[in-house]
Amino acid sequence: MTNSKSDRVLIFDTTLRDGEQSPGATMTHDEKLEIAEMLDEMGVDIIEAGFPIASEGDFQAVSDIARQSKNSTICGLSRANFKDIDRCAEAVRKAARPRIHTFIGTSPLHRAIPNLTRDEMADLIHETVSHARNLVDDVQWSPMDATRTEHDYLCRVIEIAIKAGATTINIPDTVGYTAPRESADLIRMLIDRVPGADEITFATHCHNDLGMATANALAAVEAGARQIECTINGLGERAGNTALEEVVMALKVRNDIMPYKTQVDTTRIMAISRRVAQVSGFPVQFNKAIVGKNAFAHESGIHQDGMLKNPENFEIMRPEDIGLAGTSLPLGKHSGRAALNAKLKDLGFDVGDNQLKDVFVRFKELADSKKEVFDDDLIALMTDGTDSANDRVQVKFLRVICGTEAPQSADLTLEIDGVDHQKTATGDGPVDATFNAIKGLFPHEARLQLYQVHAVTEGTDAQATVSVRMEESGKIVTGQSSDTDTVVASAKAYVNALNNLLVRREKTKPDAV
């Protein structure tokens, strides 16, 4: 328990729950476990691992994360009913520090959803929080849409939840409606008015619909909240959640006016930011605070001159503090394995000997097709999702024929379960023709939801990173690949998504449950 007088702020990461609720951001089971391990290692206090009642897959992910995590409290989300809470308790029971997070909407709009009177809802809150507390010692309760709930009623139900055994009271700005001054005033009011408030931890959960999530979260901390709910890269429903990297670095950089501390190892921020972007299929905008490509880039002559004289002229934090290299040293085809490994470490990638061998081969192939290999090229190389030798489907050969008149054609060879298959197909363009050839060789009913291309670096020899998102029977998967040839990158990204879909199919078979 962290009260409002402590300088310690708990970081509650909900990337795997609220973040994954972003349309199209669904992660595979193995990806969830990998992200959870990274969060655990970087010092996140509480990991909200999922919504166990939502599906068998969510339950299994929360259970496995609970077993593997060494440091973090593992939390599951549940609605205000006994069935949800029991399922959640079962999922987190193997954690060294389990937590149940139960919630119900308390604003006038949200009370109308279950059609409960104020008294009926108050009784339900007491019953469900008491039930959760009988199952675990650590219970978090949230009045959903708290920032639009009448203050008198909000105080009443929070008091009930505390008396029923809640150890953390989370105050969600569910629709991103509030402003910083209101966020602070609300926390102060609750601490002043609610009996027992000094015995529990107040948390803040902000959405970014008006672009104020980080400001609202920090304002709540200044008013006495001591837990921030956030996600990597600000991932989340609609406009997203408070970004972990923003609040953590704000508290670190401006500790002079916000004298609070977290236990997050900030040098791990870039590595997990990149990985979450890859597995979710949500690229980070270039000018995103802290982790954006341009966050430490300087193009203006005046800025460059100032940086050369003293980096503090235009940078308020060191790139090394978030796991970035301080300088850019492009590599080329004559660079050796040691130089590549050193550069990868500078960029936040810690690779073993076997992985380095594989990356070095692909690095040499890339260097042969480019004059210089820049930091962003290496990042794309490391986050390329198509390098698994165990994939059932692999691109072996691709040749496209383009002319001034449609249709274009693609001659494609795929290796499927170890056997080569060839097909020529046409389409409205080279990418369409390539995708038609893939469908011809590997028939499927998956629907392409997203196709996105961006150049990794500048110049005519720049790598293109292609991201695709596909959906089949409610299963959403992503694929990504990078290549100096955009059509080749497109083919590999599409096939990468297909391989991910095959994994999802296998894991959701009735006999696999």
Buried (B, 14 or more C-beta within 10 A) or exposed (E): EBBBEBEEBBBBBBBBBBBBBBEBBBBBBEBBBBBBBBBBBBBBBBBBBBBBBBEEBBBBBBBBBBEBBEBBBBBBBBBBBEEBBBBBBBBBBBBEBBBBBBBBBBBEEBBEEBEBEBEEBBEBBBBBBBBBBEBBEBBBBBBBBBBBBEEEBBBBBBBBBBEBBBBBBBBBBBBBBBBBEBBBBBBBBBBEBBEEBEEBBBBBBBBBBBEBBBBBBBBBBBBBBBBBBBBBBBBBBEEBBBBBBBBBBBBBBEEEEBEBBBBBEBBBBBBBBBBBBBBBBBBBEEEBBBBBBEBBEBEEEEBEEBBEEEBEEBBEBEBEBBBBBEEEEBBEBEBEBEEBBBBBEBBBBEBEEEBBEEBBEBBBEBBEEBEEBBBBBBBBBBBBBBBEEEBBBBBEEBEBEEEEEEBBBBBBBBBBEEEEBEBBBBBEBBBBBBBBBBBBBBEEEBEEBBBEBBEBBEEEEBBBBBBBBBBBEEBBBBBBBBBBBBBBBBBBBBBBBBBBBBBBBEBBEEEEE
